[in-house]
């Protein structure tokens, strides 16, 4: 004789799991790195377009691996970045990721004394330079 069917079906006792859960959201560092990668690609595109337009072949790297750029060409490239608005665009695209990173790493109370400010701003300043 067959056993009686269970009162509660097995599917109700063991809930189904999602076999492909969503990945965790990116950390502030990962978000900033992704933004930096995008800005560096934009900068490389502007640099290559600038060298094509002005006919400036990239200089060969020196012994340290650094490519020297004549000052005149460097100033022309910086001017082009500023005049076209690319520099401001790159700067603005990095702000949200930087703000998130600073808020996560250096979150402090709203009522800081001078000592707590020094303890906060010194590492922040060092991180911004590094």
Secondary structure, 3 states (H helix, E strand, C coil): CCCCCCCCCHHHHCCCCCCCCCCCCCCHHHHHHHHHHHHHHHHHHHHHHHHHHHCCCCCCECCCCCECCCHHHHHHHHHHHHHHCHHHHHHHHHHHHHHHHHHHHCCCCCCCCHHHHHHHHHHHHHHHHC
